Amino acid sequence: MAYILSGFIFGLFIPYMARRFSKFMPATMAYALYRLVAPVKRVSKQKRQKNGQYQRLIHKYLMRSIGWAVIASALTYGAHLCLPSVFYVALLWILLLLYEIDERMFLLPDILTVPLLIIGFIYAATIVPEYDYVFCTPAFYSAMGAAVGYLLPVLASLPLIKKHPDAFGGGDIKLLSAVGAWIGFEQVPALILLSALVFALFCLAKREKIGAFGPAIVISTIILVFFKYLS
């Protein structure tokens, strides 16, 4: 019950945190933390009542918050049941927040992707049993995953640079590297291919040729992580 409740509360605040990020990015870690908790200027009650557009935005914002709360609570409870450590709750929460931020402002901030990489490496170095890996230590496996997650998309995008210089954004590559620290180098190619497929489906559904790639990485990561421990 605690996992469901904590996930629900975190999910409710995902649109709020993403909105706050869009107001002050880019920023240092300290300034970002300050802006996340700093009070905001409130709209007066009279203006809220008279502005129909504001009321519609509030309704849309509320529905999105509830949607994220349901998703976050389900994934948090699923992580509790299926995944080997509470560390994966941190992975899922950061990924969901990155999804909303990238969808909103086409940006994957370093103050989230870098800690995601560090947490993944710490988990591998301190929690994962050594006997799970025959030919290398878990820490080395995680470090190689981060390295391959960074280098592989760079190499893959080289032929596209001339016509499509933003084939892989810097934030996308950093997120792939951070996720690589969690899933290991063997699954990074599958992550990239699955992300490309999910992104293509997004584009078809929205009838657009461009869009944020981060959400596709997030969905693909969640699929691979759960598939690994459920199979």
Short mmCIF file of the C-alpha atoms (twelve columns), coordinates in Angstrom:
data_MODEL
# 
_entry.id   MODEL 
# 
loop_
_atom_site.group_PDB 
_atom_site.id 
_atom_site.type_symbol 
_atom_site.label_atom_id 
_atom_site.label_alt_id 
_atom_site.label_comp_id 
_atom_site.label_asym_id 
_atom_site.label_seq_id 
_atom_site.Cartn_x 
_atom_site.Cartn_y 
_atom_site.Cartn_z 
_atom_site.pdbx_PDB_model_num 
ATOM 1   C CA . MET A 1   0.000   0.000   0.000   1 
ATOM 2   C CA . ALA A 2   2.869   2.368   0.800   1 
ATOM 3   C CA . TYR A 3   4.298   1.897   -2.714  1 
ATOM 4   C CA . ILE A 4   0.938   2.622   -4.356  1 
ATOM 5   C CA . LEU A 5   0.391   5.727   -2.231  1 
ATOM 6   C CA . SER A 6   3.925   7.104   -2.674  1 
ATOM 7   C CA . GLY A 7   3.757   6.536   -6.425  1 
ATOM 8   C CA . PHE A 8   0.369   8.219   -6.623  1 
ATOM 9   C CA . ILE A 9   1.595   11.294  -4.713  1 
ATOM 10  C CA . PHE A 10  4.741   11.566  -6.839  1 
ATOM 11  C CA . GLY A 11  2.711   11.207  -10.041 1 
ATOM 12  C CA . LEU A 12  0.380   14.005  -9.008  1 
ATOM 13  C CA . PHE A 13  3.341   16.389  -8.872  1 
ATOM 14  C CA . ILE A 14  4.942   15.362  -12.191 1 
ATOM 15  C CA . PRO A 15  3.148   18.057  -14.293 1 
ATOM 16  C CA . TYR A 16  3.864   20.640  -11.587 1 
ATOM 17  C CA . MET A 17  7.583   19.791  -11.489 1 
ATOM 18  C CA . ALA A 18  7.794   19.723  -15.292 1 
ATOM 19  C CA . ARG A 19  6.111   23.123  -15.448 1 
ATOM 20  C CA . ARG A 20  8.548   24.529  -12.909 1 
ATOM 21  C CA . PHE A 21  11.494  23.094  -14.857 1 
ATOM 22  C CA . SER A 22  10.242  24.811  -18.014 1 
ATOM 23  C CA . LYS A 23  10.375  28.161  -16.196 1 
ATOM 24  C CA . PHE A 24  14.038  28.124  -15.169 1 
ATOM 25  C CA . MET A 25  16.041  25.675  -17.306 1 
ATOM 26  C CA . PRO A 26  18.922  25.487  -17.878 1 
ATOM 27  C CA . ALA A 27  20.056  25.825  -14.278 1 
ATOM 28  C CA . THR A 28  22.522  24.531  -11.727 1 
ATOM 29  C CA . MET A 29  21.457  21.776  -9.332  1 
ATOM 30  C CA . ALA A 30  21.209  24.166  -6.369  1 
ATOM 31  C CA . TYR A 31  19.121  26.743  -8.262  1 
ATOM 32  C CA . ALA A 32  16.867  24.037  -9.665  1 
ATOM 33  C CA . LEU A 33  16.136  22.673  -6.190  1 
ATOM 34  C CA . TYR A 34  15.409  26.206  -4.978  1 
ATOM 35  C CA . ARG A 35  13.011  26.937  -7.817  1 
ATOM 36  C CA . LEU A 36  11.181  23.642  -7.339  1 
ATOM 37  C CA . VAL A 37  10.254  24.537  -3.762  1 
ATOM 38  C CA . ALA A 38  10.133  28.346  -4.006  1 
ATOM 39  C CA . PRO A 39  6.624   29.820  -3.730  1 
ATOM 40  C CA . VAL A 40  4.979   30.964  -6.950  1 
ATOM 41  C CA . LYS A 41  2.825   34.007  -7.578  1 
ATOM 42  C CA . ARG A 42  -0.810  33.005  -7.333  1 
ATOM 43  C CA . VAL A 43  -3.586  34.184  -9.622  1 
ATOM 44  C CA . SER A 44  -6.368  35.966  -7.726  1 
ATOM 45  C CA . LYS A 45  -9.689  34.174  -7.257  1 
ATOM 46  C CA . GLN A 46  -11.570 36.819  -9.258  1 
ATOM 47  C CA . LYS A 47  -9.272  36.438  -12.260 1 
ATOM 48  C CA . ARG A 48  -9.565  32.655  -12.087 1 
ATOM 49  C CA . GLN A 49  -13.345 32.796  -12.112 1 
ATOM 50  C CA . LYS A 50  -13.578 35.297  -14.980 1 
ATOM 51  C CA . ASN A 51  -11.002 33.663  -17.253 1 
ATOM 52  C CA . GLY A 52  -12.597 30.723  -19.065 1 
ATOM 53  C CA . GLN A 53  -9.353  29.713  -20.737 1 
ATOM 54  C CA . TYR A 54  -7.659  29.559  -17.345 1 
ATOM 55  C CA . GLN A 55  -10.403 27.243  -16.082 1 
ATOM 56  C CA . ARG A 56  -9.919  24.927  -19.065 1 
ATOM 57  C CA . LEU A 57  -6.169  24.846  -18.496 1 
ATOM 58  C CA . ILE A 58  -6.674  24.007  -14.823 1 
ATOM 59  C CA . HIS A 59  -9.019  21.148  -15.756 1 
ATOM 60  C CA . LYS A 60  -6.542  19.810  -18.315 1 
ATOM 61  C CA . TYR A 61  -3.695  20.159  -15.814 1 
ATOM 62  C CA . LEU A 62  -5.700  18.295  -13.150 1 
ATOM 63  C CA . MET A 63  -6.592  15.446  -15.513 1 
ATOM 64  C CA . ARG A 64  -2.954  15.103  -16.561 1 
ATOM 65  C CA . SER A 65  -1.855  15.032  -12.914 1 
ATOM 66  C CA . ILE A 66  -4.349  12.284  -12.103 1 
ATOM 67  C CA . GLY A 67  -3.248  10.319  -15.165 1 
ATOM 68  C CA . TRP A 68  0.389   10.493  -14.123 1 
ATOM 69  C CA . ALA A 69  -0.564  9.571   -10.551 1 
ATOM 70  C CA . VAL A 70  -2.250  6.372   -11.744 1 
ATOM 71  C CA . ILE A 71  0.677   5.461   -14.001 1 
ATOM 72  C CA . ALA A 72  3.292   6.195   -11.333 1 
ATOM 73  C CA . SER A 73  1.438   4.247   -8.641  1 
ATOM 74  C CA . ALA A 74  1.032   1.223   -10.942 1 
ATOM 75  C CA . LEU A 75  4.691   1.231   -11.967 1 
ATOM 76  C CA . THR A 76  5.874   1.763   -8.391  1 
ATOM 77  C CA . TYR A 77  3.818   -1.178  -7.168  1 
ATOM 78  C CA . GLY A 78  5.020   -3.242  -10.130 1 
ATOM 79  C CA . ALA A 79  8.616   -2.392  -9.234  1 
ATOM 80  C CA . HIS A 80  7.949   -3.536  -5.669  1 
ATOM 81  C CA . LEU A 81  6.585   -6.879  -6.908  1 
ATOM 82  C CA . CYS A 82  8.868   -7.641  -9.855  1 
ATOM 83  C CA . LEU A 83  12.134  -5.740  -9.654  1 
ATOM 84  C CA . PRO A 84  15.029  -6.696  -7.366  1 
ATOM 85  C CA . SER A 85  15.594  -3.425  -5.510  1 
ATOM 86  C CA . VAL A 86  13.922  -0.222  -4.346  1 
ATOM 87  C CA . PHE A 87  16.583  1.554   -6.432  1 
ATOM 88  C CA . TYR A 88  14.385  0.814   -9.442  1 
ATOM 89  C CA . VAL A 89  11.651  3.011   -7.988  1 
ATOM 90  C CA . ALA A 90  14.073  5.944   -8.291  1 
ATOM 91  C CA . LEU A 91  14.780  4.903   -11.892 1 
ATOM 92  C CA . LEU A 92  11.084  4.815   -12.786 1 
ATOM 93  C CA . TRP A 93  10.239  8.102   -11.073 1 
ATOM 94  C CA . ILE A 94  13.071  10.010  -12.746 1 
ATOM 95  C CA . LEU A 95  12.153  8.497   -16.116 1 
ATOM 96  C CA . LEU A 96  8.514   9.571   -15.775 1 
ATOM 97  C CA . LEU A 97  9.542   13.097  -14.875 1 
ATOM 98  C CA . LEU A 98  11.950  13.208  -17.829 1 
ATOM 99  C CA . TYR A 99  9.121   12.056  -20.114 1 
ATOM 100 C CA . GLU A 100 6.910   14.965  -19.084 1 
ATOM 101 C CA . ILE A 101 9.726   17.538  -19.249 1 
ATOM 102 C CA . ASP A 102 10.879  16.455  -22.710 1 
ATOM 103 C CA . GLU A 103 7.303   16.311  -23.981 1 
ATOM 104 C CA . ARG A 104 6.755   19.833  -22.673 1 
ATOM 105 C CA . MET A 105 9.975   21.610  -23.635 1 
ATOM 106 C CA . PHE A 106 12.129  19.278  -25.805 1 
ATOM 107 C CA . LEU A 107 14.828  19.154  -23.137 1 
ATOM 108 C CA . LEU A 108 16.320  16.423  -20.956 1 
ATOM 109 C CA . PRO A 109 18.080  18.318  -18.134 1 
ATOM 110 C CA . ASP A 110 21.490  17.160  -16.916 1 
ATOM 111 C CA . ILE A 111 20.382  17.644  -13.314 1 
ATOM 112 C CA . LEU A 112 18.173  14.563  -13.800 1 
ATOM 113 C CA . THR A 113 20.083  12.434  -16.322 1 
ATOM 114 C CA . VAL A 114 23.436  12.665  -14.520 1 
ATOM 115 C CA . PRO A 115 22.048  11.585  -11.097 1 
ATOM 116 C CA . LEU A 116 20.193  8.776   -12.902 1 
ATOM 117 C CA . LEU A 117 23.523  7.496   -14.223 1 
ATOM 118 C CA . ILE A 118 25.211  7.844   -10.818 1 
ATOM 119 C CA . ILE A 119 22.408  6.014   -8.985  1 
ATOM 120 C CA . GLY A 120 22.565  3.186   -11.522 1 
ATOM 121 C CA . PHE A 121 26.318  2.805   -11.083 1 
ATOM 122 C CA . ILE A 122 26.060  2.932   -7.266  1 
ATOM 123 C CA . TYR A 123 23.367  0.261   -7.361  1 
ATOM 124 C CA . ALA A 124 25.519  -1.985  -9.542  1 
ATOM 125 C CA . ALA A 125 28.660  -1.414  -7.461  1 
ATOM 126 C CA . THR A 126 27.115  -1.894  -4.012  1 
ATOM 127 C CA . ILE A 127 23.930  -3.977  -4.271  1 
ATOM 128 C CA . VAL A 128 24.136  -6.358  -7.239  1 
ATOM 129 C CA . PRO A 129 25.714  -9.719  -6.210  1 
ATOM 130 C CA . GLU A 130 29.092  -10.452 -7.760  1 
ATOM 131 C CA . TYR A 131 28.070  -13.985 -8.755  1 
ATOM 132 C CA . ASP A 132 25.451  -12.593 -11.149 1 
ATOM 133 C CA . TYR A 133 28.281  -11.747 -13.555 1 
ATOM 134 C CA . VAL A 134 30.815  -14.415 -14.518 1 
ATOM 135 C CA . PHE A 135 33.255  -12.486 -16.682 1 
ATOM 136 C CA . CYS A 136 33.188  -9.036  -15.054 1 
ATOM 137 C CA . THR A 137 32.083  -7.195  -11.934 1 
ATOM 138 C CA . PRO A 138 28.632  -5.525  -11.798 1 
ATOM 139 C CA . ALA A 139 30.323  -2.113  -11.574 1 
ATOM 140 C CA . PHE A 140 32.310  -2.764  -14.772 1 
ATOM 141 C CA . TYR A 141 29.170  -4.060  -16.474 1 
ATOM 142 C CA . SER A 142 27.330  -0.863  -15.505 1 
ATOM 143 C CA . ALA A 143 30.204  1.370   -16.615 1 
ATOM 144 C CA . MET A 144 30.372  -0.408  -19.975 1 
ATOM 145 C CA . GLY A 145 26.623  0.025   -20.369 1 
ATOM 146 C CA . ALA A 146 26.972  3.766   -19.797 1 
ATOM 147 C CA . ALA A 147 29.870  3.992   -22.260 1 
ATOM 148 C CA . VAL A 148 28.085  2.022   -24.983 1 
ATOM 149 C CA . GLY A 149 24.887  3.970   -24.350 1 
ATOM 150 C CA . TYR A 150 26.811  7.150   -25.068 1 
ATOM 151 C CA . LEU A 151 29.053  6.017   -27.950 1 
ATOM 152 C CA . LEU A 152 26.627  3.860   -29.937 1 
ATOM 153 C CA . PRO A 153 24.076  6.609   -30.723 1 
ATOM 154 C CA . VAL A 154 26.942  8.985   -31.544 1 
ATOM 155 C CA . LEU A 155 28.344  6.494   -34.067 1 
ATOM 156 C CA . ALA A 156 24.876  5.619   -35.373 1 
ATOM 157 C CA . SER A 157 24.068  9.273   -36.040 1 
ATOM 158 C CA . LEU A 158 27.321  10.057  -37.918 1 
ATOM 159 C CA . PRO A 159 25.895  9.141   -41.366 1 
ATOM 160 C CA . LEU A 160 22.857  11.354  -40.648 1 
ATOM 161 C CA . ILE A 161 24.674  14.466  -39.421 1 
ATOM 162 C CA . LYS A 162 24.842  16.194  -42.807 1 
ATOM 163 C CA . LYS A 163 21.089  16.052  -43.500 1 
ATOM 164 C CA . HIS A 164 19.789  15.635  -39.952 1 
ATOM 165 C CA . PRO A 165 22.194  17.302  -37.493 1 
ATOM 166 C CA . ASP A 166 19.765  16.750  -34.594 1 
ATOM 167 C CA . ALA A 167 19.148  13.055  -35.239 1 
ATOM 168 C CA . PHE A 168 20.231  12.405  -31.646 1 
ATOM 169 C CA . GLY A 169 20.137  15.365  -29.289 1 
ATOM 170 C CA . GLY A 170 22.701  15.744  -26.531 1 
ATOM 171 C CA . GLY A 171 20.075  15.082  -23.887 1 
ATOM 172 C CA . ASP A 172 18.919  11.918  -25.671 1 
ATOM 173 C CA . ILE A 173 22.474  10.556  -25.734 1 
ATOM 174 C CA . LYS A 174 22.991  11.337  -22.044 1 
ATOM 175 C CA . LEU A 175 19.732  9.614   -21.182 1 
ATOM 176 C CA . LEU A 176 20.737  6.544   -23.202 1 
ATOM 177 C CA . SER A 177 24.052  6.530   -21.351 1 
ATOM 178 C CA . ALA A 178 22.302  6.816   -17.971 1 
ATOM 179 C CA . VAL A 179 19.917  3.979   -18.824 1 
ATOM 180 C CA . GLY A 180 22.860  1.921   -20.086 1 
ATOM 181 C CA . ALA A 181 24.298  2.051   -16.568 1 
ATOM 182 C CA . TRP A 182 21.135  0.278   -15.387 1 
ATOM 183 C CA . ILE A 183 20.554  -2.306  -18.105 1 
ATOM 184 C CA . GLY A 184 24.146  -3.046  -19.188 1 
ATOM 185 C CA . PHE A 185 25.852  -2.794  -22.558 1 
ATOM 186 C CA . GLU A 186 24.251  -5.949  -23.993 1 
ATOM 187 C CA . GLN A 187 20.771  -4.404  -23.992 1 
ATOM 188 C CA . VAL A 188 21.715  -0.953  -25.272 1 
ATOM 189 C CA . PRO A 189 21.309  -1.879  -28.990 1 
ATOM 190 C CA . ALA A 190 17.850  -3.311  -28.223 1 
ATOM 191 C CA . LEU A 191 17.013  -0.115  -26.313 1 
ATOM 192 C CA . ILE A 192 17.964  2.103   -29.264 1 
ATOM 193 C CA . LEU A 193 16.049  -0.023  -31.799 1 
ATOM 194 C CA . LEU A 194 12.959  -0.225  -29.597 1 
ATOM 195 C CA . SER A 195 13.109  3.519   -28.925 1 
ATOM 196 C CA . ALA A 196 13.264  4.202   -32.658 1 
ATOM 197 C CA . LEU A 197 10.215  1.972   -33.188 1 
ATOM 198 C CA . VAL A 198 8.235   3.650   -30.392 1 
ATOM 199 C CA . PHE A 199 9.204   7.081   -31.746 1 
ATOM 200 C CA . ALA A 200 8.026   6.084   -35.229 1 
ATOM 201 C CA . LEU A 201 4.688   4.968   -33.775 1 
ATOM 202 C CA . PHE A 202 4.383   8.301   -31.955 1 
ATOM 203 C CA . CYS A 203 5.024   10.190  -35.183 1 
ATOM 204 C CA . LEU A 204 2.430   8.123   -37.044 1 
ATOM 205 C CA . ALA A 205 -0.139  8.616   -34.313 1 
ATOM 206 C CA . LYS A 206 0.447   12.376  -34.156 1 
ATOM 207 C CA . ARG A 207 0.996   12.701  -37.922 1 
ATOM 208 C CA . GLU A 208 4.247   14.559  -37.310 1 
ATOM 209 C CA . LYS A 209 7.762   14.042  -38.667 1 
ATOM 210 C CA . ILE A 210 9.598   15.424  -35.646 1 
ATOM 211 C CA . GLY A 211 9.123   15.346  -31.909 1 
ATOM 212 C CA . ALA A 212 10.714  14.656  -28.556 1 
ATOM 213 C CA . PHE A 213 12.725  11.417  -28.554 1 
ATOM 214 C CA . GLY A 214 13.021  11.203  -24.754 1 
ATOM 215 C CA . PRO A 215 9.507   9.751   -24.209 1 
ATOM 216 C CA . ALA A 216 10.320  6.890   -26.595 1 
ATOM 217 C CA . ILE A 217 13.498  6.126   -24.610 1 
ATOM 218 C CA . VAL A 218 11.529  6.205   -21.353 1 
ATOM 219 C CA . ILE A 219 8.839   3.789   -22.573 1 
ATOM 220 C CA . SER A 220 11.442  1.456   -24.101 1 
ATOM 221 C CA . THR A 221 13.494  1.432   -20.907 1 
ATOM 222 C CA . ILE A 222 10.463  0.522   -18.783 1 
ATOM 223 C CA . ILE A 223 9.552   -2.288  -21.195 1 
ATOM 224 C CA . LEU A 224 13.083  -3.730  -21.180 1 
ATOM 225 C CA . VAL A 225 13.524  -3.477  -17.415 1 
ATOM 226 C CA . PHE A 226 10.272  -5.287  -16.625 1 
ATOM 227 C CA . PHE A 227 10.782  -7.812  -19.430 1 
ATOM 228 C CA . LYS A 228 14.234  -8.679  -18.052 1 
ATOM 229 C CA . TYR A 229 12.923  -9.623  -14.615 1 
ATOM 230 C CA . LEU A 230 9.609   -11.113 -15.697 1 
ATOM 231 C CA . SER A 231 11.093  -13.439 -18.330 1 
# 
